[in-house]
Amino acid sequence: MNKWKTFLGGLLLAAIVLAGCGQQDAAAPPSNSQKGGVAGQDIDRTLAADDDGEVLVSNIAGSVLIHGWDKKEVRVTGELGKGTRELVFERNGSHVEIRVEIEKGKHRRVHGTDLEIWLPQNSEIKVITVSADIEVEGVHGDQRLQSVSGTVDTLIWENDLEVRSISGDVNVVGHGHAGMVTVNLVSGDADIENVSGEIEVQSVSGDLDLELVDIVVARVRSTTGDMELSGKLAKGARVDVESINGDAIIMLVGPVNAEIEIETFNGDIDNCFGPQAQRTSKYAPGRELKFTAGDGNGEIRIKTLNGDVTLCKK
């Protein structure tokens, strides 16, 4: 039971860290800088940028829509919302920053600023919002997307992806390329599809739907919510699933070669292939299942506290 407390505590700590993210270290004076604008003013500005540079975007409220394109420049359009002071748009070497600054004062009320941004498709991006949706398409560089309250939608290629969200759904669509995908949620559902490689998902409250292509490593932790995980096991694949309150459905595609171990404290185990689960004790409701499928070169570990487990292949 202690390890469940440790797991939950770790997720809540991650939420606290996310809530305080977004502060940036002081930088050297930029070589290109555009500042200014007033609430209600239309924005349409452009800066030259490296083909594979870094772009940081921060916006308190509203939305951020990002497109990757084949030009070596960053363009930002939109309209500053009420309660904002100015838009900072500056370049320092290979770094470009787009930042919406708000008016100071404890009684300020900030209305949404909707930003639409075009940037070189190989850029690495970091987007930080508080109450704003994030949408990304056509970006082949690494992505780090953080939102306190807002939906995150992104298309990814061979790049790595990190998403942190406190209150909002996360939707990720890949193109079958291998990469590292990390998603941390406190309250919200996650829908991840057509992704290969290594994936790690942690959720405190919300359902998880993970439709993967080739699974190399999959680590999934959930406190409250159901999960579905599907995909083809790569040679030597590792799957590690833990759930405190919720059902887990694992659907494997193609041949299965793995050492499989499943354990529930209070829940049934339905295995569509191989042996059936046994009770852990005649005095307790828990069940367990251990067996080897194929040549056993991979590893599947599934554990639930309160929830059923279904393991099938197609």
N, C-alpha and C positions, 0 to 999 in steps of 0.2 A: 504493500500500500504506500510505503514511503516514496517509491519511485514515481507513482502517479502524482503525488503532491509535488515532487520536484519538477516533473514535466509541466504541470499546470502553472507552477510558480514561474518557470522559465518563460512561458508564453506571455504571462501577464507582465513580466519585466520587459519583454520585447515591446509590448504595447506602450509602456511608459517611456521607453527610449524613443519610440517612433513619435510620440506626442511632442517630444522636445526637439525633434530634428529640424533641420532647416537653417541653423545658424552657421554662417560661413566665416572662415578665418580671413583676416585682413589681407588684401593682395596689393601688389605693387601697382602704381598708377597705370591705367590701361593706355594702350597706344591708340585705340579708337573708342570713342564714347559718345553716346547720344542720350541725353537726359531731358526730362521735361514733360509737358502735357498736363492737361487739366481734366477733371471729371467730365464725361460726356464728349470728349474730343476723340475723333477718329485717329487711329494709328496706322501708319504704313511706312515702315523703315527697313533699310537694308544695310548689312555690313558684309564685307569680304570675309571669308573663313577658309580654314584648311579643309582639305577633302576628308581627313580622318581626325579632326580635332574633337574637342570636348565642348558640349553645350549644356549650360545649367539654366533651368527655368524654374522660377518660383512665383506662385500666385496664391493669394489668400483665399479668394472666393471667385466663383464663376466657372470657367472651363479652360482647358488647354488642349488644343488639337494640333498634332505635329505630323508633317508630311516629310518623307525623305525625297530628295530630288538630285539631279545630276549637275547642279551648279555649285561652284565654290563660293557660296554666299549664304547668309542667313537673312531671311525676310520675316518680319513680324507684323501682323495686322490685328485690328480689333478696336475696341472702344473702352476707355477707362471708366470704371464704375464710380458711382458716388462714394465718397469717403476715401478715395485713393489720392495720393499726393503727386506721384509721377511714375513714369516708366523708365527704368534704367536699362539701357541697351548698350553693352560695351564689349570690346575685345581686348584681351591681354595675351599676346602671343598666339598660341593655338587654342586658347580658351575664350568662349563667348558666353556672356551672361545676360539673361533677360529676367528682370526682376520688377514686380509691381510693388511699389512702396505705398503704404497707407498713411493717412494723416495721423499725427500724434494727438493723444488726449484720451482720457479714460472713458469718455462718453461717446467715442466715435462709433459710427455705424457704417459698415462697409458693404456696398452693393457689389455684385459680381462684375468682374472684368473677363470678357471672353477673348482669349488669345488664339490666333491661328498662325502657325509657324511653319516655314519651309526651311530645311537645312540639308547640307550634304548627306547623302544616304549612308555613308560609312562613318558618320559621326558617332561618338559615344555620348549618350544623353543622361542627364539626371534631372528629374522633374519632382518638385516638392510643392504640394498644395495642402491647404487646410480644409476648406469647404468648396472643392472644385473637382469636376470630373476630368479625367485624363484619357486621351485617345491618341494612339500612335500607329502610324502605318508607313511602310516603305523604308524603315530605318534598319540598316544591316549591322550597325555597331552595337556595343553592349548598352543595355538599358537598366537604369535604376529609377523606379517609379515609387513615390511615397505620397500617400494621401491619408489625412485624418478622417475626413468625411466626404466621400465621393467615389464614384465608380471608376474603375481602371479597365480600359480595353486596349489591347495591343496585338499587333501582328509581329512575329519574330521569324528570323531566318537562322543562320548558323551562330548568331550572337548569344551571349549570356544574358540572362534576365533576372533581375531582383525586384520583387514587388512587396511593399509593406503597406498595409491598410488597417485602420482601426475600425471604421464603420463604412462599409461599402462593398459591393460585389467586384470580383476580379474575373475578367474574361481574357484568355490567351489563346491565340490561334497560331500554330507553327506551320512550317512548310516541309516537315519531315526531316530536317537537318538536325544533327546532334549538337547539343549545347548543354549548358548548366542553367536550370530554371529553379529559382528559389522564391517561394511565395509564403508570406506570413500574414495571417488575418486574425483579427480579434472578433469582429462581428460582421459576417457577410458570407455569401456563397462564392465558390470558385469553380469556374468552368474552363478546363484546359484541354485542348485537342490538337492532334496532329504534331505532337512534340516527341522528339527522340533524345536519347542520351541520359543525362542525370537530372533527376527532379527531386526537390525537397519541398514539402508543403506542411505548414503548421497552422492549425485553426483552433480557436477557442470556441466559437459558436457559429455554425453554418454548415451547409451541405457541400460536399466535394464531388465533382464529376471530372475524372481524369481519363481521357481517351488518348492514349499514347500510341506511338508507332513501334519503335524498337526500345525496349527497356534495358538500360545498362545498370542504373541504380535508381531505385524509387524508395524514398523515405517519407512516410505520411504519418502525421500525428494529429489527432482530433480530440477535443474535449467533449463537445456536444454537437452532434450532427451526423447524418448518414454519409457514407462515401461509396463511390463506385470507381474502380480502377480497372482499366483494360489495356492490353497491348501484347506484343510479341517479345518473349524473353530473348535477349542477346546471349551469346555464350558467356557463361560465368556471371550472369545477372544476379543482382542482389535486390530483394524486395523486403522492406521492413515496414509493417503497418501496426499502429497502436491506436486504440480508440477507448475513451472512457464511457461515453454515453452515445451509442449509435450503432447501426448495423454497417457491416462492411461486405461489399460484393466485389470479388476479384474474378475477372473474366480474362483468361489467357488465350492468345491467338496462336495457332500452330503447335509444333512439338513442345513438350514441357520436359526439361531436364533440370531437376532441382531437388535438393533436400528440403522437404516441406514440414513445417512445424506450426501448428495452430493451437491456441489456447483461449478459452473463454472462462470468465469467472461466473457470469450469470447470462448464458445465452447458448443457443444451439449452433452446431456446425453442420453445414450441408455440403458434402463433397460430391461433385458430379463425376469424378473419376477416382479410381483407387479405393482404399479402404474407408470404412466409416469411423466416425469419432467415437470415443469411449468416455464414460463419466470419470471425472477425476477422483470422486469419492461418492460412496453411497449415501453420504450425509449432506452433500453439497450439490448445487445445480450445475457446477462447472463441467466443461468437456474439453478433451484434448485429442489431437490427431498428429501423428508423426509417421512419415513414410518417404520413400525415395521414388521420384518419377524419372524415367529414362536413365541417363548415366549419372545424374545427380551433380552436374558441374556447377549449377547455380544454387541459390539459397532463397527461400521464401519463409519469412517469419511474420505471423499475424497474431495479435493479441487484443482482446476486448475485455473490458470490465463489465459493462452492461450493454449487450448487443449481440445479435446473431452474425455469423460469418457464412458466406456462400462462396465456394471455390469451384469454378467451372472452366472448361476450355472449349474452343470451337475451331 
